[in-house]
Amino acid sequence: MLRFPKAFADHVEQHGSVKGYEGEAKADSFLADFDCEGDRAKALEDARQTAWRWEARYDLPTAAVRYYFSGNKGFYLEILETIFGGLEPSRHIAARLKALANELLRGCETADFVIYQVTRLWRIINTRHEESNLFKIELSPHEFFSSTIEEIEELAQNRREDLQLPERVEFEPALELVRLWRETKDIQPEDNGQHEPLDVAEALWGAPRMGREASPRDRGELRSAVPGARCAREGEAGLQKLQGERERSLHPEGFRSRGRGGADGGSSGVAQDGRDTLPQAIRGYR
């Protein structure tokens, strides 16, 4: 789910549609969608394996992830923005999230990469799916990892508005996930992710993919190559535009808050000891 500044409402009022909007948007979390038509158990197993892999590879506790049954074909995993050190507003937020998914969901057979679109519609939690007649519900970590498909389907027969979960705590940013997010900042496909985003590693001849095997030198080469390629293509005007976009990304303005964290609201960004865990660029946009 994304949040939008007033410019989005102005665009809709002027054009009568969200189509063609190319302004900024703000993500409060990263969502991973696992779908498998006719085999929910396969989607569930793929989602479980992904959560365990994140814990082993990125030092991300499974308790830091939120879990949902979609009400139909699959499951969602959600990582709140504080884990990434904040997800700053961007005109290319969909393409950046897609690039992040390419890394975090690599090898996942049931992962859906089509969801990373600026104007994508999302089913609200505790609403009934018209095909399955089941509700989209949140699951506790225990339910997600230990329940059978039949047990989850039974839970989804009704809304879970009174679901009692352990008190949520804010986790410290995971350094490797912070790095992965920052490495997406120069990805700027012309269609803003509304179609197939640019595969930067393939577009730049010989640039290394950002897998576990990539060395610090390789990662540095890719980071420097992306803006370099753009400036070489657009000249001085491209350089000035890039600098302007970076400056604006550090000082976003006018984004509206949705309140509560997760798929149905914004993250608080406040640790248990009262410290603000979000960077300066994000504070004030809750």
N, C-alpha and C positions, 0 to 999 in steps of 0.2 A: 504494500500500500504506500502511496505517495501523498505528500501534502504540497499545496501550490500557493503561490502568492496571489495578490489581487489581480495581477496581470492575466492570470488564467481565467478568472471570472469575466474580466473585460473582453478577453478573446471570445469566449462563448457568447457573450451578449452581442458582440459585433458580428460574429459569423454564424451564430445559431447552432454551433457544433464545437466539439473539442478537437475535431480534425484540423491538422495543420499547426497546432500549438507547438512552438519551438522555444518557449521560455524555460526558466529554471523550475526545478521541482526538488523536493526534500524527502528522503527516505528515513524512516525511524528505525528500520531494521532490514536485515537480509533474510529473504524467504527462499526456501528450497521446496519444490513441489515434486512429489513422487506419485505417478499415475500408472496404473496398469489395467487396461480394460479387461474385465472378466477374471482378474486375479489380484484381488486386494492383498492377499497374503504375500505375494511377490513384492508389491510396492512397500508393504510394511517391513519386510526383511531388508530390502534395499535401504530404507530410511534408517533402520536400526544400525546397520553396518556403517552407514555414513556418520551417524552420531558417534559411534565408537572410534571410527577413523579420525574424526576431528579431535577427539580427546587424545588419541595417541600421537597424532602428527602436529597438532597446533596447541596442545596443552589447554584445550577447551573442555572444562568439566561438563558432563552430560546434564548436570543440574542447572547449567547456565543457558540451556537451550529450551525453548518452548515447543510443545508438541500438539498437533491438531489432526483430527480425522476430518477429511473434507466433506463427508456426508455422501460421497459417491465412490469414485475410483481410487482414492489414495489418501496420502498424508502430507502434511506440511511440517517442516522444521523451521524455526525462527530464531535468529541470533540478533539480539538487540544491539543498537548502534554503539553503546558504550564499550562493547567488546572490541570494536574496531577503532576506538579512540574518537568516535563521532563520525557520522556520515554527512559531510557538508553538502549544502545545496549545489546543484550543477545543472547546466543546460543539457548535459549528456548523461544524466543519472541512470537512465535505462541501460545504455551501453556500458557504463561502469559496473553496474550490478551484474550484467551478463558476463563481462570479463572476469568478475569475481567468481561467478558460478562456474565458469569454464575451469577454474582451478579447484574450487572446493568440491565440485561434483564430478570431477574427472573419473570416468569409468563406471558411473552409476547408470545402470541399464534403464531404469524407470524414471530418471530425472527429466523434468519438462523444462526446456530452455526457452520456450515460446513466451513464457509469462513475463519476461523482462521487457516491458513496453510502457511508455510514458502514460498512456491513457487506458491501461488495462483495468478491467472491472474485476473486483474481488468479492467473493461471497462473504457476508458478514457472519461472525460466529453466532451460533444459536438460531440460524435460519435453516429451514427445511429445503432439501434438494428435491426438485420436482420429479426427477426420474426415479431415485431410490426411495423417496419418502423418508429419508434419514436426515438428521440434523448435523450441521457442521459443529463439532464440539472440541473443546480443549481437553487434553488428557494429562494426567499427572505423569511425571517421569516413571513412576512405578507401573502405572497402567500401560504406558506406551511400551515398556520393555518386557512386561510379563504377561499381558493379556493376549488371548487368542483373538482371531478375527471375529469369531462369533460373539465373544464377550464385548468387544468394542462396538459391534453392530447393535448389541442389546442396549449399551449405554447411549447410543445415538438415536434411540427410539424417542427420546424426549430432550428438551432443552436442559442445559446444565447451568442455569443461572445462579444456583446456590452451591456450585462446586467449591469444596474446601481444599485448598492447596497449601502447602507449607509457606510460611511468610517468605516473600521474594526478597532476595538480597541483590545488590549490584555487585557484579564481579569486576575485578580489575581488567583493563584492556589486555588482550592476548597479543604479545609483541609481534608474532608472526602474522597474525591477521591484520594488525595495524599496518604492517609492511605491505601486505598484499593489496589492501585498500588504497594505500598511497600510490602504489605503482599503476593504478588505473587512472590517475588524474589527467593524463595527457591523451586518453583515448577519446577521440572526437569524431565519430562517424557522421557523415553529412545528414543521414536520416534520423539522427538522435535515437537510434535503437528501436525505431518503430518497425523496422524490417530486420534483415540479417545484419548484425553489427560487424564492423571491421575486425578481422583477425590480425591484430598488429604484428604478431610474431611471424605470420606467413607473408604479410604485406612487405615487411622489411626483409630483404634478402639476407638469409643467413642469421637473422636475429634468433637467439635461443629462446625456447619455451621456458616458462617459469615453473618447472617441476622441482621436486625435492633435490634433483641432481644438479640444478643450476648453481654455479659458483657465484660468490659475491661479485666477481668481476663481470660475469655474464649478466647478472641482474643490473649492474651499473651501466653496462653497454646498452641494454634495452631501454632503461630509463632515459638515457641521454639521446638515444637514437630517435625516439618518438617525437619530441619537440624539434629536434634537429632536422628531421625529414620534413616536418611541416614548414619550418622557416626556410629551408632550401627551396621548397615548392612555392611559397608565397612571398619570399623576400622580406624586406624590412617591415612591410605592412603586416605580414604574418607574425613577425617577432613582437611588434607592438600589440597586436591583438591577443597573442598568447600571454604577454605580461599583464594586459588589462584583465583577462579572464582569471588569472591567478590572483590578482589583487581583489577582484570581486568575490572570489571564492573564500577569501579570508574575512570578508565583511558582509555576509548576507543580510538582507533586510526584508521585512514584511512577510515572513512566513507565519502562517496561522497554526496555532496549537490544536491538537485533538485530545489532549488530556492523558488518560491512562495508557500505560505501556503496552507494547506488543502489537498483534495484528489488529487490535481494536483501539489503539491509542498510542501516544508518544511515550518514550522512555523518560524517566525522571532525571537520570544522569547524576544522581546523588548517592554516594557510597554510604554504608551504615554509619561511618564515623562523621558524616556531615560534609565530607569533601566533595567538591564538584568534579566529576570524572570526565566531563566533556570539555573539549578545547574551547578557546575564546570564540572561535568562529561559529559555534553552535549555541552558546548560551543565549537565553532570551527568546528562543524559537521553540518553545514547548507548548 
